[in-house]
């Protein structure tokens, strides 16, 4: 066997069944409720009883930090490392398994998010899965970037365990060829990339079905 390509519905099932990791969110002051506000578009235009799906991170585990960049990525109000440390301790007390970081205009300047990441890693250790929006989806629009980063964290620990187990079990039966994982667009990515950015796997299984 020269190469093995694997598609999976684990990511989609984890979201649909609400069995993801206990996730927290750190965002810019004033943007705590972006997951609820979403966009003006609604799937069912004339259904007055339509209820939005509940956010994957409840409000009590969404924390704000007082920092601000302008749209070009220039600093208006600098990030306070002490404030981030306090938020990190609160998230540790919450017992979270994963933390999403999504600061305003991070697609234009990723440095504040990198600073938050380093502080979280220092306070929480290596066992907590951390994603920053400037790495997962470095694009304009706060809702899309925030929700995608939250999904990445929500399924991250589950996908990580699944893919490591897959790799170990294949090696155990003598299959040591490169393993690639199909992503939602129908292309492939390495196991390491899939573990780091599992949000790209949500439509992995259906994409493979279409290609087949």
C-alpha positions as CSV (number, residue, x, y, z in Angstrom):
1,X,0.0,0.0,0.0
2,X,1.6,3.3,-1.1
3,X,-1.0,5.7,0.2
4,X,-4.2,5.6,2.2
5,X,-7.0,8.3,1.9
6,X,-9.6,8.3,4.6
7,X,-12.9,10.2,4.7
8,X,-15.0,10.4,7.8
9,X,-18.3,11.6,9.2
10,X,-17.0,11.8,12.8
11,X,-16.8,15.7,12.6
12,X,-20.3,16.1,11.4
13,X,-21.7,13.5,13.8
14,X,-20.0,15.2,16.8
15,X,-21.7,18.5,16.0
16,X,-25.1,17.0,15.2
17,X,-25.1,14.9,18.3
18,X,-23.8,17.8,20.5
19,X,-21.0,15.5,21.9
20,X,-18.1,17.9,21.3
21,X,-15.5,19.2,23.8
22,X,-16.3,21.6,26.6
23,X,-15.3,24.8,24.8
24,X,-14.6,28.4,25.8
25,X,-14.2,31.5,23.7
26,X,-12.0,34.6,24.1
27,X,-13.0,37.6,22.0
28,X,-12.7,41.3,21.8
29,X,-14.8,43.4,24.3
30,X,-18.2,44.0,22.9
31,X,-18.3,40.9,20.7
32,X,-19.3,38.3,23.2
33,X,-22.7,37.7,21.6
34,X,-21.7,37.4,18.0
35,X,-22.5,33.7,18.0
36,X,-26.2,34.6,18.9
37,X,-26.5,37.6,16.7
38,X,-25.2,35.7,13.6
39,X,-26.4,37.2,10.3
40,X,-29.8,38.7,9.3
41,X,-30.3,35.7,7.0
42,X,-32.6,33.0,8.4
43,X,-33.2,29.5,6.8
44,X,-37.0,29.6,7.1
45,X,-38.2,33.1,6.0
46,X,-41.9,32.9,7.0
47,X,-41.8,30.6,10.1
48,X,-42.6,32.8,13.1
49,X,-41.7,29.9,15.4
50,X,-38.3,29.3,14.0
51,X,-35.6,29.0,16.7
52,X,-32.0,29.4,16.0
53,X,-29.7,26.5,17.0
54,X,-28.0,27.0,20.4
55,X,-24.4,28.2,20.2
56,X,-21.8,25.6,20.8
57,X,-20.3,27.8,23.5
58,X,-22.8,29.1,26.1
59,X,-22.6,32.7,27.1
60,X,-21.1,31.9,30.5
61,X,-18.0,30.4,28.9
62,X,-17.5,33.4,26.5
63,X,-14.9,35.9,27.8
64,X,-14.0,39.4,26.6
65,X,-10.7,41.2,26.7
66,X,-10.3,44.9,26.3
67,X,-8.3,45.2,23.1
68,X,-8.9,46.7,19.7
69,X,-7.4,46.8,16.2
70,X,-8.7,48.9,13.3
71,X,-9.6,47.3,10.0
72,X,-6.0,47.6,8.8
73,X,-4.7,45.7,11.8
74,X,-3.2,48.8,13.5
75,X,-3.4,48.8,17.3
76,X,-6.0,51.2,18.8
77,X,-6.1,49.7,22.3
78,X,-3.3,47.3,23.3
79,X,-4.0,43.9,24.7
80,X,-3.4,43.5,28.5
81,X,-1.5,40.3,29.2
82,X,-2.6,40.5,32.9
83,X,-6.2,40.5,31.8
84,X,-5.7,37.5,29.6
85,X,-4.0,35.6,32.5
86,X,-7.1,36.3,34.6
87,X,-9.4,35.0,31.9
88,X,-7.2,32.0,31.4
89,X,-7.5,31.1,35.1
90,X,-11.3,31.5,34.9
91,X,-11.4,29.1,31.9
92,X,-9.2,26.7,33.9
93,X,-11.7,26.8,36.7
94,X,-14.5,26.1,34.1
95,X,-12.7,22.9,33.2
96,X,-12.7,23.5,29.5
97,X,-11.2,21.0,27.1
98,X,-10.7,23.6,24.2
99,X,-10.5,27.3,23.8
100,X,-11.3,29.4,20.7
101,X,-9.6,32.8,20.3
102,X,-11.3,35.3,17.9
103,X,-10.2,38.9,18.2
104,X,-11.5,41.7,16.1
105,X,-9.7,42.2,12.7
106,X,-7.3,39.3,13.6
107,X,-7.2,38.5,9.9
108,X,-5.3,41.7,9.4
109,X,-3.0,41.4,12.4
110,X,-2.5,38.0,14.1
111,X,-0.1,39.1,16.8
112,X,-2.7,39.8,19.6
113,X,-4.1,36.3,19.1
114,X,-0.7,34.8,19.2
115,X,0.0,36.5,22.5
116,X,-3.3,35.2,23.9
117,X,-2.4,31.7,22.7
118,X,1.1,31.7,24.4
119,X,-0.5,32.9,27.7
120,X,-3.2,30.2,27.6
121,X,-0.6,27.5,26.9
122,X,1.5,28.7,29.8
123,X,-1.4,28.8,32.2
124,X,-3.4,25.8,31.1
125,X,-0.7,23.4,29.8
126,X,-0.6,21.2,26.7
127,X,-3.8,19.2,27.4
128,X,-6.2,22.0,26.3
129,X,-6.9,22.3,22.6
130,X,-6.4,25.9,21.5
131,X,-7.4,27.5,18.1
132,X,-7.0,31.0,16.9
133,X,-9.1,32.5,14.2
134,X,-6.2,34.0,12.3
135,X,-4.9,30.5,11.7
136,X,-8.2,28.6,11.2
137,X,-10.0,31.1,8.9
138,X,-7.9,34.3,8.3
139,X,-10.7,36.2,6.5
140,X,-12.9,39.2,7.1
141,X,-16.4,38.9,8.8
142,X,-16.5,38.3,12.6
143,X,-19.4,35.8,12.7
144,X,-17.9,33.4,10.1
145,X,-14.5,33.6,11.6
146,X,-15.7,33.1,15.2
147,X,-18.2,30.3,14.5
148,X,-15.6,28.4,12.4
149,X,-13.0,28.7,15.1
150,X,-15.5,27.5,17.7
151,X,-16.4,24.5,15.6
152,X,-12.7,23.8,15.2
153,X,-12.3,23.7,19.0
154,X,-15.6,21.9,19.6
155,X,-14.6,18.9,17.5
156,X,-10.8,19.2,17.9
157,X,-10.1,16.9,20.8
158,X,-12.5,14.2,19.4
159,X,-11.0,14.3,15.9
160,X,-7.5,14.3,17.4
161,X,-8.2,11.1,19.5
162,X,-9.9,9.4,16.5
163,X,-7.1,10.1,14.0
164,X,-4.3,9.2,16.4
165,X,-6.1,5.9,17.2
166,X,-6.6,5.3,13.4
167,X,-2.9,5.9,12.7
168,X,-1.8,3.7,15.6
169,X,-4.1,0.8,14.7
170,X,-3.0,0.9,11.1
171,X,0.6,0.9,12.1
172,X,-0.2,-2.1,14.4
173,X,-1.2,-4.2,11.4
174,X,1.8,-3.2,9.4
175,X,0.3,-0.4,7.3
176,X,2.8,2.4,7.6
177,X,2.2,4.3,4.4
178,X,1.3,8.1,4.4
179,X,-2.3,8.6,5.6
180,X,-4.2,11.5,4.1
181,X,-7.6,12.7,5.3
182,X,-10.3,14.0,2.9
183,X,-11.5,17.5,3.7
184,X,-14.9,19.2,2.9
185,X,-13.9,20.4,-0.5
186,X,-13.0,16.9,-1.7
187,X,-9.2,17.4,-1.5
188,X,-6.9,15.8,1.0
189,X,-4.7,16.9,3.9
190,X,-2.2,15.2,6.2
191,X,-3.2,13.7,9.5
192,X,-1.3,16.5,11.4
193,X,-3.1,19.2,9.5
194,X,-6.5,17.5,10.1
195,X,-5.8,17.3,13.8
196,X,-4.9,21.0,13.9
197,X,-7.8,22.2,11.7
198,X,-10.6,19.7,12.1
199,X,-13.2,22.2,11.0
200,X,-12.1,21.4,7.4
201,X,-13.5,17.9,7.9
202,X,-17.1,18.6,8.6
203,X,-18.3,17.6,5.1
204,X,-15.5,15.0,4.6
205,X,-17.8,12.0,4.3
206,X,-20.4,13.5,2.0
207,X,-17.6,15.0,-0.2
208,X,-16.1,11.5,-0.6
209,X,-19.5,10.1,-1.6
210,X,-19.9,12.7,-4.4
211,X,-16.4,12.0,-5.7
212,X,-17.0,8.2,-5.6
